[in-house]
Amino acid sequence: MYYTKILVSVTEICTVGCRHCGFIGSVRERQPAEEEIADWVTQACDFGIPNIIFTGGEPFQRFSLLKAGVNAAARHPAKPGIGCFTSSFWGKNRATVDKFLDQLPGMTHFYLSTDVFHQEKVPASYVRNVIDGALARGIPHLSLCITIAEDAEEQQIRSLYEDYGDRLMIAVERVISSPHIAPVAQTSHPPEPEHYASHCFLHTPIVNPNGDLAACHAAKVGAHHPDEKDVYFLGNLKRKSFAQIMAEADENHSYQFLRAFGPQGLARMITETPELKTRWGGTTFSNGCDMCARVLLTKKGRQALADYAGDDFQQLLTEAVRARRFGEVRS
């Protein structure tokens, strides 16, 4: 199967504690051993995934684990791109930034989470210190990751970094509703296909700290309950190899349907499934991730997807999209 990148979660521990974080209250084993994370990274590189992105929690709060993963990627003969998400809590001054960055060889991309939620704990000056340190080392790709609940928040955050110009990429996402974040009605949509994209974060699987390989990193699957029955669960790297898990995922109709059609496909399924349309048709969702998680983390939603994606016609459509979009032609 074709992937441009994979996420590796170093830890789910983070003292920043943003209100919108999906890991609040996580009950999962929250960090691996150094040799485990190095092995998982090596297996992903062996499989041919060209970009490894470290995430959390906050990776820099378990820096020895982050170093182990980065070093494994940097040593691999495939020379993958190496990225990392961070809140920049460690960017209090340039001396500290330099100390950390000097220990992370081969970094090619930083994803800097900065929005009204993060800035309750981490000021923009810390983020700027990290940006300056990365630019000084020639790290080629820097992205600001902004999560918003209200439209005005986007420009509020952008204005803090305008002087960097095109040296920064900016990604903006809607917040996913949670017990800590109230839904924002004016930015929500019903489950109708025209409101949602045909691609999503399912193109970026995640290795969680307990070894679970999950199809989607946005839903924070398995953080609050065992996820082995969830459509997002692909396998566990403590029990099977990365290659074995990917071979099984290749035959998983539900997963491949979601890879092919994304939230748009799920919305289409809801509109064509009377039981789901009755339950979810009048509900609005802040974005595709919100819809996908809230529907597919229910038993009825999972079963409906299994039935829908297992239909012969839907399988033909899925295979056609996989061949055209990903170049995945199965024998």
CORLINUR-V950175 format. One record per residue. RES is the residue in three letters. SS is DSSP state (@ for helix, = for strand, . for the rest). BURIAL is 1 if it has 16 or more other C-alpha atoms within 10 Angstrom, else 0. D_FIRST is the distance of its C-alpha to the first C-alpha in Angstrom with 2 decimals. Layout:
[[RES SS BURIAL D_FIRST] [RES SS BURIAL D_FIRST]]
This chain:
[[MET . 0 0.00] [TYR . 0 3.77] [TYR . 0 6.59] [THR . 0 10.14] [LYS . 1 11.71] [ILE = 1 12.39] [LEU = 1 15.87] [VAL = 1 17.98] [SER = 1 21.11] [VAL . 1 24.07] [THR = 1 26.50] [GLU . 1 27.46] [ILE . 1 30.99] [CYS . 1 32.39] [THR . 0 36.09] [VAL . 1 35.71] [GLY . 1 35.14] [CYS . 1 34.37] [ARG . 1 35.40] [HIS . 1 32.12] [CYS . 1 29.95] [GLY . 1 27.83] [PHE . 1 28.47] [ILE . 1 32.23] [GLY . 0 33.35] [SER . 0 30.19] [VAL . 0 30.90] [ARG . 1 27.81] [GLU . 0 28.16] [ARG . 1 28.08] [GLN = 1 27.24] [PRO . 1 25.90] [ALA . 0 27.74] [GLU @ 0 27.33] [GLU @ 0 26.04] [GLU @ 1 23.40] [ILE @ 1 21.97] [ALA @ 1 22.09] [ASP @ 1 20.25] [TRP @ 1 17.42] [VAL @ 1 17.09] [THR @ 1 17.22] [GLN @ 1 14.47] [ALA @ 1 12.08] [CYS @ 1 13.43] [ASP @ 0 13.17] [PHE @ 0 9.41] [GLY . 1 9.62] [ILE . 1 9.65] [PRO . 1 12.61] [ASN = 1 14.55] [ILE = 1 15.96] [ILE = 1 18.22] [PHE = 1 20.89] [THR = 1 22.44] [GLY . 1 24.87] [GLY . 1 27.48] [GLU . 1 28.91] [PRO @ 1 27.43] [PHE @ 1 30.74] [GLN @ 1 32.64] [ARG @ 1 31.06] [PHE @ 1 31.19] [SER @ 0 31.13] [LEU @ 1 27.74] [LEU @ 1 26.45] [LYS @ 1 27.95] [ALA @ 1 26.36] [GLY @ 1 22.84] [VAL @ 1 23.62] [ASN @ 1 25.29] [ALA @ 1 22.42] [ALA @ 1 20.12] [ALA @ 1 23.03] [ARG @ 0 23.73] [HIS . 0 20.29] [PRO . 0 20.49] [ALA . 0 17.36] [LYS . 0 19.53] [PRO . 1 17.08] [GLY = 1 18.54] [ILE = 1 20.27] [GLY = 1 21.26] [CYS = 1 23.30] [PHE = 1 24.57] [THR = 1 28.27] [SER . 1 31.35] [SER . 1 33.41] [PHE . 1 35.95] [TRP . 1 36.52] [GLY . 1 37.62] [LYS . 1 41.30] [ASN . 0 42.43] [ARG @ 1 41.19] [ALA @ 0 42.35] [THR @ 0 40.08] [VAL @ 1 37.12] [ASP @ 1 37.80] [LYS @ 0 38.08] [PHE @ 1 34.61] [LEU @ 0 32.83] [ASP . 0 34.49] [GLN . 0 32.66] [LEU . 1 29.10] [PRO . 0 28.29] [GLY . 1 25.49] [MET . 1 25.11] [THR . 1 23.80] [HIS = 1 23.61] [PHE = 1 25.65] [TYR = 1 25.10] [LEU = 1 28.65] [SER = 1 29.23] [THR . 1 32.61] [ASP . 1 34.13] [VAL . 1 37.17] [PHE . 1 35.74] [HIS @ 1 34.98] [GLN @ 1 38.24] [GLU @ 0 40.25] [LYS . 0 39.63] [VAL . 1 38.27] [PRO . 1 40.32] [ALA @ 1 38.99] [SER @ 0 40.97] [TYR @ 1 38.65] [VAL @ 1 35.59] [ARG @ 1 37.53] [ASN @ 1 38.33] [VAL @ 1 34.67] [ILE @ 1 33.98] [ASP @ 1 36.95] [GLY @ 1 35.93] [ALA @ 1 32.42] [LEU @ 0 33.93] [ALA @ 0 36.48] [ARG . 0 33.80] [GLY . 0 31.94] [ILE . 1 28.78] [PRO . 0 27.32] [HIS = 1 25.58] [LEU = 1 27.39] [SER = 1 26.50] [LEU = 1 28.83] [CYS = 1 27.21] [ILE = 1 29.78] [THR = 1 29.78] [ILE = 1 32.63] [ALA . 1 34.58] [GLU . 0 37.06] [ASP . 0 36.72] [ALA @ 0 39.46] [GLU @ 0 37.56] [GLU @ 1 35.16] [GLN @ 0 38.01] [GLN @ 0 39.77] [ILE @ 1 36.96] [ARG @ 0 36.24] [SER @ 0 39.93] [LEU @ 0 39.80] [TYR @ 1 37.55] [GLU @ 0 38.65] [ASP @ 0 40.30] [TYR @ 0 37.01] [GLY @ 0 36.19] [ASP @ 0 33.00] [ARG @ 0 32.28] [LEU . 1 30.57] [MET = 0 27.67] [ILE = 0 28.20] [ALA = 0 25.89] [VAL = 0 27.72] [GLU = 0 26.60] [ARG = 1 28.76] [VAL . 1 29.65] [ILE . 1 28.34] [SER . 1 31.43] [SER = 0 32.41] [PRO . 0 35.73] [HIS . 0 36.49] [ILE = 0 35.75] [ALA . 0 37.40] [PRO . 1 35.52] [VAL . 1 36.56] [ALA @ 0 37.65] [GLN @ 0 37.94] [THR @ 0 34.30] [SER . 1 32.91] [HIS = 1 31.76] [PRO = 1 31.75] [PRO . 1 28.58] [GLU . 1 28.77] [PRO @ 1 25.80] [GLU @ 0 27.66] [HIS @ 0 27.77] [TYR . 1 24.04] [ALA . 0 21.06] [SER . 1 18.00] [HIS . 1 15.71] [CYS . 1 16.15] [PHE @ 1 15.30] [LEU @ 1 12.50] [HIS @ 1 10.39] [THR . 1 11.91] [PRO . 1 11.76] [ILE = 1 14.89] [VAL = 1 16.32] [ASN . 1 19.79] [PRO . 1 22.93] [ASN . 1 23.26] [GLY . 1 19.90] [ASP = 1 18.29] [LEU = 1 14.63] [ALA = 1 14.79] [ALA . 1 12.56] [CYS . 1 15.20] [HIS . 1 17.68] [ALA . 1 20.27] [ALA . 1 21.53] [LYS . 1 22.51] [VAL . 1 21.50] [GLY . 1 23.40] [ALA . 1 25.91] [HIS . 0 28.71] [HIS . 0 28.00] [PRO . 0 25.85] [ASP . 1 22.46] [GLU . 0 21.28] [LYS . 0 22.15] [ASP . 1 20.46] [VAL . 1 17.50] [TYR . 1 16.09] [PHE = 1 16.38] [LEU = 1 13.37] [GLY = 1 15.44] [ASN = 1 17.81] [LEU . 1 17.48] [LYS . 0 21.12] [ARG . 0 20.55] [LYS . 0 17.18] [SER . 0 15.08] [PHE @ 1 11.95] [ALA @ 0 10.19] [GLN @ 0 12.04] [ILE @ 1 11.21] [MET @ 1 7.41] [ALA @ 0 8.45] [GLU @ 0 10.85] [ALA @ 1 8.91] [ASP . 0 7.06] [GLU . 0 10.79] [ASN . 1 12.06] [HIS @ 1 13.61] [SER @ 1 15.02] [TYR @ 1 12.00] [GLN @ 1 10.11] [PHE @ 1 13.54] [LEU @ 1 13.91] [ARG @ 1 10.70] [ALA @ 1 12.05] [PHE @ 1 15.69] [GLY @ 1 16.27] [PRO @ 1 19.92] [GLN @ 1 21.24] [GLY @ 1 19.72] [LEU @ 1 21.16] [ALA @ 1 24.47] [ARG @ 1 24.50] [MET @ 1 24.04] [ILE @ 1 26.94] [THR @ 1 29.18] [GLU @ 0 28.63] [THR . 0 29.12] [PRO @ 0 32.86] [GLU @ 0 32.71] [LEU @ 1 30.25] [LYS @ 1 32.11] [THR @ 0 35.31] [ARG @ 0 34.01] [TRP @ 1 31.95] [GLY . 1 33.25] [GLY . 0 36.00] [THR . 0 33.97] [THR = 1 32.85] [PHE = 1 29.95] [SER . 1 29.87] [ASN . 1 26.30] [GLY @ 1 23.03] [CYS @ 1 22.26] [ASP @ 1 25.75] [MET @ 1 25.37] [CYS @ 1 22.03] [ALA @ 1 23.36] [ARG @ 1 26.77] [VAL @ 1 25.73] [LEU @ 1 22.83] [LEU . 1 24.66] [THR . 0 27.25] [LYS @ 0 27.35] [LYS @ 0 28.15] [GLY @ 1 25.37] [ARG @ 1 22.71] [GLN @ 0 24.37] [ALA @ 1 24.66] [LEU @ 1 20.95] [ALA @ 1 20.24] [ASP @ 0 22.87] [TYR @ 1 21.88] [ALA @ 1 18.14] [GLY . 0 19.10] [ASP . 0 21.39] [ASP @ 0 20.80] [PHE @ 0 21.24] [GLN @ 0 18.85] [GLN @ 1 16.14] [LEU @ 0 16.95] [LEU @ 0 16.85] [THR @ 1 13.47] [GLU @ 1 12.04] [ALA @ 1 14.08] [VAL @ 1 12.86] [ARG @ 1 9.14] [ALA @ 0 10.41] [ARG @ 0 12.86] [ARG @ 0 11.41] [PHE @ 0 7.88] [GLY . 0 8.70] [GLU . 0 6.39] [VAL . 0 9.41] [ARG . 0 9.76] [SER . 0 13.02]]
